[in-house]
Amino acid sequence: MLPEDQAVANAKAIESEIQGLETPQSGSPTEDSQRFWAHVRHISEMFKSLKPLLRDDRARLWARFSCLCEEAKERQQKEREALRTVSLSHRDAILIEAEFARPATIFGFDPPDADELKRLGACLHNAGDMLSKCKHEMLGEHKQECFDRIQEIRGLHDIWWEHLRNSRSGKHEDTQQRIRTNLEENYERHRKASDALSRLRNHAEELREQITSAWSDDFRERAETWLSETEDKIRDIEQFLEKVEGWIREGEGKLR
């Protein structure tokens, strides 16, 4: 084959591979990313190994190749940021659900009774189910934080069950101090839940903007699913805040 013909064939071979970078992927975001960059490395090697290649063809193909790589970097960065926000959203929802299961000692200033502990146990079980369901969309640090909180509250349940077995009635000492302690804890729960609610509302706005400017139907569908889940979590936290505010009113009322 003449050098000119070989150069044309080499250009066509590289152009065909570059076209493959533009083909939509069908796997998970992680798998798609791995395949894309493996393909990029393959094309880079082709630029080095396929000779001869006309200067104009090399410049044209390299410009197109570089543009696709930069677009992919930008797109994947946005996806990483979106996935981190989703992970935070799941974390906040799970932590709120776990807090629903935390025994509050303002129930008549006796420990929760068996029926109440069973109800709280159901809430804690639900938090565990949420973690199991969402863990594939969460970062390791967020999963660990949720796991630790669930374990902490499970330990409190064990303590209360042991207390109930030993004594099902009787007043605790320093009632007023205990009320203040409970109030401080509930103020803190309210602060954390309010912060989580603010983050979720901001996340919902970000998702609405991402849906409007989505670069692919696949990402738009995922973002719409995330938005629906986020709106559900917003409602859950709003309900939790109402519950905590009720606890605070009850505690403050008993200090008057």
ChimeraX commands (.cxc) that place a marker at each C-alpha (Angstrom):
marker #1 position 0.00,0.00,0.00 radius 0.5
marker #1 position 1.33,3.44,-0.93 radius 0.5
marker #1 position 2.20,5.79,1.95 radius 0.5
marker #1 position -0.60,8.17,0.93 radius 0.5
marker #1 position -3.14,5.35,0.95 radius 0.5
marker #1 position -1.83,4.10,4.29 radius 0.5
marker #1 position -2.17,7.59,5.77 radius 0.5
marker #1 position -5.80,7.78,4.62 radius 0.5
marker #1 position -6.51,4.32,6.05 radius 0.5
marker #1 position -4.90,5.29,9.36 radius 0.5
marker #1 position -6.99,8.45,9.57 radius 0.5
marker #1 position -10.17,6.51,8.87 radius 0.5
marker #1 position -9.27,3.95,11.55 radius 0.5
marker #1 position -8.74,6.65,14.17 radius 0.5
marker #1 position -11.87,8.52,13.11 radius 0.5
marker #1 position -13.92,5.33,13.48 radius 0.5
marker #1 position -12.66,4.83,17.02 radius 0.5
marker #1 position -13.38,8.46,17.90 radius 0.5
marker #1 position -16.93,8.01,16.64 radius 0.5
marker #1 position -17.20,5.17,19.15 radius 0.5
marker #1 position -16.66,7.67,21.97 radius 0.5
marker #1 position -19.83,9.46,20.88 radius 0.5
marker #1 position -21.95,6.31,21.10 radius 0.5
marker #1 position -24.28,6.37,24.15 radius 0.5
marker #1 position -23.36,3.84,26.83 radius 0.5
marker #1 position -25.85,1.43,28.39 radius 0.5
marker #1 position -24.26,0.36,31.67 radius 0.5
marker #1 position -24.01,1.92,35.10 radius 0.5
marker #1 position -22.31,5.35,35.36 radius 0.5
marker #1 position -19.19,3.71,36.82 radius 0.5
marker #1 position -19.02,1.04,34.12 radius 0.5
marker #1 position -19.63,3.63,31.38 radius 0.5
marker #1 position -16.85,5.83,32.74 radius 0.5
marker #1 position -14.39,2.94,32.89 radius 0.5
marker #1 position -15.20,1.87,29.32 radius 0.5
marker #1 position -14.98,5.44,28.04 radius 0.5
marker #1 position -11.52,6.11,29.46 radius 0.5
marker #1 position -10.23,2.71,28.42 radius 0.5
marker #1 position -11.33,3.63,24.88 radius 0.5
marker #1 position -9.60,7.01,25.24 radius 0.5
marker #1 position -6.33,5.27,26.15 radius 0.5
marker #1 position -6.71,2.98,23.13 radius 0.5
marker #1 position -7.19,5.94,20.78 radius 0.5
marker #1 position -4.20,7.75,22.32 radius 0.5
marker #1 position -2.07,4.72,21.50 radius 0.5
marker #1 position -3.41,4.74,17.94 radius 0.5
marker #1 position -2.23,8.33,17.48 radius 0.5
marker #1 position 1.23,7.19,18.57 radius 0.5
marker #1 position 1.44,3.94,16.63 radius 0.5
marker #1 position -0.43,4.49,13.35 radius 0.5
marker #1 position 1.98,5.96,10.83 radius 0.5
marker #1 position 2.00,7.68,8.46 radius 0.5
marker #1 position -0.75,10.20,9.28 radius 0.5
marker #1 position -1.18,13.45,7.38 radius 0.5
marker #1 position -0.60,16.57,9.48 radius 0.5
marker #1 position -4.02,18.03,8.66 radius 0.5
marker #1 position -5.75,14.76,9.52 radius 0.5
marker #1 position -3.84,14.48,12.79 radius 0.5
marker #1 position -4.74,18.06,13.78 radius 0.5
marker #1 position -8.40,17.63,12.84 radius 0.5
marker #1 position -8.78,14.26,14.58 radius 0.5
marker #1 position -6.84,15.31,17.68 radius 0.5
marker #1 position -8.98,18.46,18.07 radius 0.5
marker #1 position -12.17,16.37,17.89 radius 0.5
marker #1 position -10.74,13.75,20.24 radius 0.5
marker #1 position -9.62,16.37,22.78 radius 0.5
marker #1 position -13.01,18.08,22.68 radius 0.5
marker #1 position -14.82,14.82,23.43 radius 0.5
marker #1 position -12.48,14.12,26.35 radius 0.5
marker #1 position -13.02,17.58,27.84 radius 0.5
marker #1 position -16.80,17.26,27.45 radius 0.5
marker #1 position -16.66,13.88,29.20 radius 0.5
marker #1 position -14.59,15.28,32.06 radius 0.5
marker #1 position -17.06,18.11,32.57 radius 0.5
marker #1 position -20.06,15.79,32.31 radius 0.5
marker #1 position -18.62,13.24,34.74 radius 0.5
marker #1 position -17.64,15.96,37.20 radius 0.5
marker #1 position -21.24,17.16,37.21 radius 0.5
marker #1 position -22.43,13.59,37.71 radius 0.5
marker #1 position -20.01,13.09,40.61 radius 0.5
marker #1 position -21.27,16.28,42.24 radius 0.5
marker #1 position -24.86,15.19,41.70 radius 0.5
marker #1 position -24.17,11.73,43.14 radius 0.5
marker #1 position -22.49,13.24,46.21 radius 0.5
marker #1 position -25.52,15.44,46.75 radius 0.5
marker #1 position -27.77,12.40,46.40 radius 0.5
marker #1 position -25.62,10.56,48.95 radius 0.5
marker #1 position -25.98,13.47,51.39 radius 0.5
marker #1 position -29.72,13.47,50.79 radius 0.5
marker #1 position -29.97,9.76,51.62 radius 0.5
marker #1 position -27.75,10.24,54.67 radius 0.5
marker #1 position -29.91,13.05,56.05 radius 0.5
marker #1 position -33.12,11.08,55.51 radius 0.5
marker #1 position -31.73,7.97,57.23 radius 0.5
marker #1 position -30.38,9.95,60.17 radius 0.5
marker #1 position -33.74,11.67,60.60 radius 0.5
marker #1 position -35.52,8.31,60.53 radius 0.5
marker #1 position -33.05,6.98,63.10 radius 0.5
marker #1 position -33.77,9.99,65.32 radius 0.5
marker #1 position -37.46,9.10,65.20 radius 0.5
marker #1 position -36.38,5.91,66.99 radius 0.5
marker #1 position -34.43,7.65,69.77 radius 0.5
marker #1 position -36.12,7.18,73.16 radius 0.5
marker #1 position -37.11,10.55,74.64 radius 0.5
marker #1 position -37.39,10.48,78.43 radius 0.5
marker #1 position -40.11,13.11,78.64 radius 0.5
marker #1 position -42.85,10.47,78.54 radius 0.5
marker #1 position -44.14,11.30,82.02 radius 0.5
marker #1 position -40.48,11.24,83.15 radius 0.5
marker #1 position -40.57,7.47,83.26 radius 0.5
marker #1 position -38.68,5.44,80.69 radius 0.5
marker #1 position -40.69,4.56,77.57 radius 0.5
marker #1 position -43.02,1.65,78.17 radius 0.5
marker #1 position -42.81,-1.62,76.26 radius 0.5
marker #1 position -45.34,-0.57,73.60 radius 0.5
marker #1 position -43.49,2.68,72.97 radius 0.5
marker #1 position -40.17,0.87,72.71 radius 0.5
marker #1 position -41.69,-1.52,70.19 radius 0.5
marker #1 position -42.88,1.43,68.12 radius 0.5
marker #1 position -39.44,3.03,68.31 radius 0.5
marker #1 position -37.91,-0.31,67.37 radius 0.5
marker #1 position -40.03,-0.32,64.20 radius 0.5
marker #1 position -38.69,3.15,63.32 radius 0.5
marker #1 position -35.12,1.96,63.84 radius 0.5
marker #1 position -35.79,-1.09,61.68 radius 0.5
marker #1 position -37.08,1.23,58.96 radius 0.5
marker #1 position -33.89,3.31,59.15 radius 0.5
marker #1 position -31.88,0.11,58.65 radius 0.5
marker #1 position -34.03,-0.83,55.66 radius 0.5
marker #1 position -33.49,2.63,54.14 radius 0.5
marker #1 position -29.72,2.25,54.53 radius 0.5
marker #1 position -29.81,-1.17,52.89 radius 0.5
marker #1 position -31.90,0.13,49.99 radius 0.5
marker #1 position -29.91,3.32,49.36 radius 0.5
marker #1 position -26.37,2.14,50.11 radius 0.5
marker #1 position -25.50,1.70,46.43 radius 0.5
marker #1 position -26.13,5.43,45.88 radius 0.5
marker #1 position -24.16,6.51,48.97 radius 0.5
marker #1 position -20.53,7.31,49.66 radius 0.5
marker #1 position -18.73,5.12,52.18 radius 0.5
marker #1 position -18.40,7.91,54.74 radius 0.5
marker #1 position -22.14,8.58,54.66 radius 0.5
marker #1 position -22.99,4.89,54.97 radius 0.5
marker #1 position -20.68,4.58,57.97 radius 0.5
marker #1 position -22.23,7.63,59.65 radius 0.5
marker #1 position -25.72,6.16,59.26 radius 0.5
marker #1 position -24.59,2.74,60.47 radius 0.5
marker #1 position -22.95,4.26,63.56 radius 0.5
marker #1 position -26.08,6.29,64.40 radius 0.5
marker #1 position -28.32,3.25,64.06 radius 0.5
marker #1 position -25.99,1.25,66.29 radius 0.5
marker #1 position -25.94,4.05,68.86 radius 0.5
marker #1 position -29.73,4.19,69.07 radius 0.5
marker #1 position -29.98,0.40,69.11 radius 0.5
marker #1 position -27.71,0.50,72.17 radius 0.5
marker #1 position -30.09,2.97,73.83 radius 0.5
marker #1 position -33.00,0.62,73.15 radius 0.5
marker #1 position -31.08,-2.19,74.82 radius 0.5
marker #1 position -30.48,-0.01,77.87 radius 0.5
marker #1 position -34.16,0.91,78.13 radius 0.5
marker #1 position -35.29,-2.69,77.73 radius 0.5
marker #1 position -32.90,-3.70,80.51 radius 0.5
marker #1 position -34.22,-0.88,82.68 radius 0.5
marker #1 position -37.79,-1.96,82.07 radius 0.5
marker #1 position -36.96,-5.49,83.08 radius 0.5
marker #1 position -35.44,-4.27,86.32 radius 0.5
marker #1 position -37.95,-1.60,87.19 radius 0.5
marker #1 position -41.08,-0.64,85.28 radius 0.5
marker #1 position -41.94,2.31,87.46 radius 0.5
marker #1 position -40.41,4.87,89.78 radius 0.5
marker #1 position -39.34,8.44,89.39 radius 0.5
marker #1 position -35.81,9.44,88.54 radius 0.5
marker #1 position -33.86,11.92,90.59 radius 0.5
marker #1 position -33.24,15.50,89.55 radius 0.5
marker #1 position -36.32,15.72,87.39 radius 0.5
marker #1 position -35.86,19.39,86.54 radius 0.5
marker #1 position -32.28,18.82,85.40 radius 0.5
marker #1 position -33.38,15.90,83.28 radius 0.5
marker #1 position -36.03,18.07,81.65 radius 0.5
marker #1 position -33.39,20.66,80.80 radius 0.5
marker #1 position -31.11,17.97,79.43 radius 0.5
marker #1 position -33.93,16.66,77.24 radius 0.5
marker #1 position -34.67,20.16,76.03 radius 0.5
marker #1 position -31.04,20.72,75.07 radius 0.5
marker #1 position -31.04,17.45,73.16 radius 0.5
marker #1 position -34.27,18.37,71.40 radius 0.5
marker #1 position -32.97,21.84,70.56 radius 0.5
marker #1 position -29.97,20.15,68.97 radius 0.5
marker #1 position -32.18,17.67,67.07 radius 0.5
marker #1 position -34.23,20.58,65.82 radius 0.5
marker #1 position -31.10,22.44,64.68 radius 0.5
marker #1 position -29.70,19.42,62.82 radius 0.5
marker #1 position -33.05,18.61,61.22 radius 0.5
marker #1 position -33.48,22.25,60.16 radius 0.5
marker #1 position -30.00,22.21,58.59 radius 0.5
marker #1 position -30.82,18.95,56.80 radius 0.5
marker #1 position -34.11,20.42,55.56 radius 0.5
marker #1 position -32.29,23.47,54.21 radius 0.5
marker #1 position -29.78,21.25,52.38 radius 0.5
marker #1 position -32.55,19.13,50.89 radius 0.5
marker #1 position -34.47,22.18,49.70 radius 0.5
marker #1 position -31.29,23.53,48.07 radius 0.5
marker #1 position -30.67,20.10,46.55 radius 0.5
marker #1 position -34.20,20.04,45.14 radius 0.5
marker #1 position -33.58,23.41,43.48 radius 0.5
marker #1 position -30.29,22.15,42.05 radius 0.5
marker #1 position -32.01,19.07,40.66 radius 0.5
marker #1 position -34.74,21.17,39.05 radius 0.5
marker #1 position -32.03,23.24,37.35 radius 0.5
marker #1 position -30.19,20.07,36.27 radius 0.5
marker #1 position -33.41,18.62,34.83 radius 0.5
marker #1 position -33.96,21.82,32.87 radius 0.5
marker #1 position -30.40,21.78,31.47 radius 0.5
marker #1 position -29.92,17.99,31.33 radius 0.5
marker #1 position -27.40,16.86,28.71 radius 0.5
marker #1 position -29.04,13.46,28.17 radius 0.5
marker #1 position -32.40,11.75,28.59 radius 0.5
marker #1 position -30.77,9.17,30.86 radius 0.5
marker #1 position -29.45,11.81,33.27 radius 0.5
marker #1 position -32.76,13.71,33.15 radius 0.5
marker #1 position -34.66,10.56,34.17 radius 0.5
marker #1 position -32.23,9.88,37.01 radius 0.5
marker #1 position -32.43,13.49,38.18 radius 0.5
marker #1 position -36.26,13.37,38.12 radius 0.5
marker #1 position -36.14,10.21,40.28 radius 0.5
marker #1 position -33.74,11.93,42.69 radius 0.5
marker #1 position -36.02,14.96,42.83 radius 0.5
marker #1 position -39.04,12.82,43.70 radius 0.5
marker #1 position -37.06,11.06,46.46 radius 0.5
marker #1 position -35.78,14.40,47.76 radius 0.5
marker #1 position -39.28,15.86,47.93 radius 0.5
marker #1 position -40.41,12.81,49.93 radius 0.5
marker #1 position -37.52,13.34,52.34 radius 0.5
marker #1 position -38.39,17.02,52.71 radius 0.5
marker #1 position -41.90,16.05,53.81 radius 0.5
marker #1 position -40.48,13.48,56.26 radius 0.5
marker #1 position -38.17,16.04,57.85 radius 0.5
marker #1 position -40.95,18.60,58.09 radius 0.5
marker #1 position -43.02,16.01,59.99 radius 0.5
marker #1 position -40.04,15.21,62.22 radius 0.5
marker #1 position -39.56,18.90,63.02 radius 0.5
marker #1 position -43.22,19.15,64.05 radius 0.5
marker #1 position -42.70,16.19,66.38 radius 0.5
marker #1 position -39.54,17.67,67.92 radius 0.5
marker #1 position -41.27,21.03,68.36 radius 0.5
marker #1 position -44.01,19.18,70.25 radius 0.5
marker #1 position -41.39,17.61,72.55 radius 0.5
marker #1 position -39.86,21.04,73.12 radius 0.5
marker #1 position -43.22,22.60,73.98 radius 0.5
marker #1 position -43.93,19.76,76.41 radius 0.5
marker #1 position -40.54,20.11,78.12 radius 0.5
marker #1 position -40.74,23.89,78.32 radius 0.5
marker #1 position -44.24,23.60,79.72 radius 0.5
marker #1 position -43.05,21.36,82.55 radius 0.5
marker #1 position -40.37,23.87,83.54 radius 0.5
marker #1 position -42.90,26.67,84.03 radius 0.5
marker link #1:1,2 radius 0.2
marker link #1:2,3 radius 0.2
marker link #1:3,4 radius 0.2
marker link #1:4,5 radius 0.2
marker link #1:5,6 radius 0.2
marker link #1:6,7 radius 0.2
marker link #1:7,8 radius 0.2
marker link #1:8,9 radius 0.2
marker link #1:9,10 radius 0.2
marker link #1:10,11 radius 0.2
marker link #1:11,12 radius 0.2
marker link #1:12,13 radius 0.2
marker link #1:13,14 radius 0.2
marker link #1:14,15 radius 0.2
marker link #1:15,16 radius 0.2
marker link #1:16,17 radius 0.2
marker link #1:17,18 radius 0.2
marker link #1:18,19 radius 0.2
marker link #1:19,20 radius 0.2
marker link #1:20,21 radius 0.2
marker link #1:21,22 radius 0.2
marker link #1:22,23 radius 0.2
marker link #1:23,24 radius 0.2
marker link #1:24,25 radius 0.2
marker link #1:25,26 radius 0.2
marker link #1:26,27 radius 0.2
marker link #1:27,28 radius 0.2
marker link #1:28,29 radius 0.2
marker link #1:29,30 radius 0.2
marker link #1:30,31 radius 0.2
marker link #1:31,32 radius 0.2
marker link #1:32,33 radius 0.2
marker link #1:33,34 radius 0.2
marker link #1:34,35 radius 0.2
marker link #1:35,36 radius 0.2
marker link #1:36,37 radius 0.2
marker link #1:37,38 radius 0.2
marker link #1:38,39 radius 0.2
marker link #1:39,40 radius 0.2
marker link #1:40,41 radius 0.2
marker link #1:41,42 radius 0.2
marker link #1:42,43 radius 0.2
marker link #1:43,44 radius 0.2
marker link #1:44,45 radius 0.2
marker link #1:45,46 radius 0.2
marker link #1:46,47 radius 0.2
marker link #1:47,48 radius 0.2
marker link #1:48,49 radius 0.2
marker link #1:49,50 radius 0.2
marker link #1:50,51 radius 0.2
marker link #1:51,52 radius 0.2
marker link #1:52,53 radius 0.2
marker link #1:53,54 radius 0.2
marker link #1:54,55 radius 0.2
marker link #1:55,56 radius 0.2
marker link #1:56,57 radius 0.2
marker link #1:57,58 radius 0.2
marker link #1:58,59 radius 0.2
marker link #1:59,60 radius 0.2
marker link #1:60,61 radius 0.2
marker link #1:61,62 radius 0.2
marker link #1:62,63 radius 0.2
marker link #1:63,64 radius 0.2
marker link #1:64,65 radius 0.2
marker link #1:65,66 radius 0.2
marker link #1:66,67 radius 0.2
marker link #1:67,68 radius 0.2
marker link #1:68,69 radius 0.2
marker link #1:69,70 radius 0.2
marker link #1:70,71 radius 0.2
marker link #1:71,72 radius 0.2
marker link #1:72,73 radius 0.2
marker link #1:73,74 radius 0.2
marker link #1:74,75 radius 0.2
marker link #1:75,76 radius 0.2
marker link #1:76,77 radius 0.2
marker link #1:77,78 radius 0.2
marker link #1:78,79 radius 0.2
marker link #1:79,80 radius 0.2
marker link #1:80,81 radius 0.2
marker link #1:81,82 radius 0.2
marker link #1:82,83 radius 0.2
marker link #1:83,84 radius 0.2
marker link #1:84,85 radius 0.2
marker link #1:85,86 radius 0.2
marker link #1:86,87 radius 0.2
marker link #1:87,88 radius 0.2
marker link #1:88,89 radius 0.2
marker link #1:89,90 radius 0.2
marker link #1:90,91 radius 0.2
marker link #1:91,92 radius 0.2
marker link #1:92,93 radius 0.2
marker link #1:93,94 radius 0.2
marker link #1:94,95 radius 0.2
marker link #1:95,96 radius 0.2
marker link #1:96,97 radius 0.2
marker link #1:97,98 radius 0.2
marker link #1:98,99 radius 0.2
marker link #1:99,100 radius 0.2
marker link #1:100,101 radius 0.2
marker link #1:101,102 radius 0.2
marker link #1:102,103 radius 0.2
marker link #1:103,104 radius 0.2
marker link #1:104,105 radius 0.2
marker link #1:105,106 radius 0.2
marker link #1:106,107 radius 0.2
marker link #1:107,108 radius 0.2
marker link #1:108,109 radius 0.2
marker link #1:109,110 radius 0.2
marker link #1:110,111 radius 0.2
marker link #1:111,112 radius 0.2
marker link #1:112,113 radius 0.2
marker link #1:113,114 radius 0.2
marker link #1:114,115 radius 0.2
marker link #1:115,116 radius 0.2
marker link #1:116,117 radius 0.2
marker link #1:117,118 radius 0.2
marker link #1:118,119 radius 0.2
marker link #1:119,120 radius 0.2
marker link #1:120,121 radius 0.2
marker link #1:121,122 radius 0.2
marker link #1:122,123 radius 0.2
marker link #1:123,124 radius 0.2
marker link #1:124,125 radius 0.2
marker link #1:125,126 radius 0.2
marker link #1:126,127 radius 0.2
marker link #1:127,128 radius 0.2
marker link #1:128,129 radius 0.2
marker link #1:129,130 radius 0.2
marker link #1:130,131 radius 0.2
marker link #1:131,132 radius 0.2
marker link #1:132,133 radius 0.2
marker link #1:133,134 radius 0.2
marker link #1:134,135 radius 0.2
marker link #1:135,136 radius 0.2
marker link #1:136,137 radius 0.2
marker link #1:137,138 radius 0.2
marker link #1:138,139 radius 0.2
marker link #1:139,140 radius 0.2
marker link #1:140,141 radius 0.2
marker link #1:141,142 radius 0.2
marker link #1:142,143 radius 0.2
marker link #1:143,144 radius 0.2
marker link #1:144,145 radius 0.2
marker link #1:145,146 radius 0.2
marker link #1:146,147 radius 0.2
marker link #1:147,148 radius 0.2
marker link #1:148,149 radius 0.2
marker link #1:149,150 radius 0.2
marker link #1:150,151 radius 0.2
marker link #1:151,152 radius 0.2
marker link #1:152,153 radius 0.2
marker link #1:153,154 radius 0.2
marker link #1:154,155 radius 0.2
marker link #1:155,156 radius 0.2
marker link #1:156,157 radius 0.2
marker link #1:157,158 radius 0.2
marker link #1:158,159 radius 0.2
marker link #1:159,160 radius 0.2
marker link #1:160,161 radius 0.2
marker link #1:161,162 radius 0.2
marker link #1:162,163 radius 0.2
marker link #1:163,164 radius 0.2
marker link #1:164,165 radius 0.2
marker link #1:165,166 radius 0.2
marker link #1:166,167 radius 0.2
marker link #1:167,168 radius 0.2
marker link #1:168,169 radius 0.2
marker link #1:169,170 radius 0.2
marker link #1:170,171 radius 0.2
marker link #1:171,172 radius 0.2
marker link #1:172,173 radius 0.2
marker link #1:173,174 radius 0.2
marker link #1:174,175 radius 0.2
marker link #1:175,176 radius 0.2
marker link #1:176,177 radius 0.2
marker link #1:177,178 radius 0.2
marker link #1:178,179 radius 0.2
marker link #1:179,180 radius 0.2
marker link #1:180,181 radius 0.2
marker link #1:181,182 radius 0.2
marker link #1:182,183 radius 0.2
marker link #1:183,184 radius 0.2
marker link #1:184,185 radius 0.2
marker link #1:185,186 radius 0.2
marker link #1:186,187 radius 0.2
marker link #1:187,188 radius 0.2
marker link #1:188,189 radius 0.2
marker link #1:189,190 radius 0.2
marker link #1:190,191 radius 0.2
marker link #1:191,192 radius 0.2
marker link #1:192,193 radius 0.2
marker link #1:193,194 radius 0.2
marker link #1:194,195 radius 0.2
marker link #1:195,196 radius 0.2
marker link #1:196,197 radius 0.2
marker link #1:197,198 radius 0.2
marker link #1:198,199 radius 0.2
marker link #1:199,200 radius 0.2
marker link #1:200,201 radius 0.2
marker link #1:201,202 radius 0.2
marker link #1:202,203 radius 0.2
marker link #1:203,204 radius 0.2
marker link #1:204,205 radius 0.2
marker link #1:205,206 radius 0.2
marker link #1:206,207 radius 0.2
marker link #1:207,208 radius 0.2
marker link #1:208,209 radius 0.2
marker link #1:209,210 radius 0.2
marker link #1:210,211 radius 0.2
marker link #1:211,212 radius 0.2
marker link #1:212,213 radius 0.2
marker link #1:213,214 radius 0.2
marker link #1:214,215 radius 0.2
marker link #1:215,216 radius 0.2
marker link #1:216,217 radius 0.2
marker link #1:217,218 radius 0.2
marker link #1:218,219 radius 0.2
marker link #1:219,220 radius 0.2
marker link #1:220,221 radius 0.2
marker link #1:221,222 radius 0.2
marker link #1:222,223 radius 0.2
marker link #1:223,224 radius 0.2
marker link #1:224,225 radius 0.2
marker link #1:225,226 radius 0.2
marker link #1:226,227 radius 0.2
marker link #1:227,228 radius 0.2
marker link #1:228,229 radius 0.2
marker link #1:229,230 radius 0.2
marker link #1:230,231 radius 0.2
marker link #1:231,232 radius 0.2
marker link #1:232,233 radius 0.2
marker link #1:233,234 radius 0.2
marker link #1:234,235 radius 0.2
marker link #1:235,236 radius 0.2
marker link #1:236,237 radius 0.2
marker link #1:237,238 radius 0.2
marker link #1:238,239 radius 0.2
marker link #1:239,240 radius 0.2
marker link #1:240,241 radius 0.2
marker link #1:241,242 radius 0.2
marker link #1:242,243 radius 0.2
marker link #1:243,244 radius 0.2
marker link #1:244,245 radius 0.2
marker link #1:245,246 radius 0.2
marker link #1:246,247 radius 0.2
marker link #1:247,248 radius 0.2
marker link #1:248,249 radius 0.2
marker link #1:249,250 radius 0.2
marker link #1:250,251 radius 0.2
marker link #1:251,252 radius 0.2
marker link #1:252,253 radius 0.2
marker link #1:253,254 radius 0.2
marker link #1:254,255 radius 0.2
marker link #1:255,256 radius 0.2
view
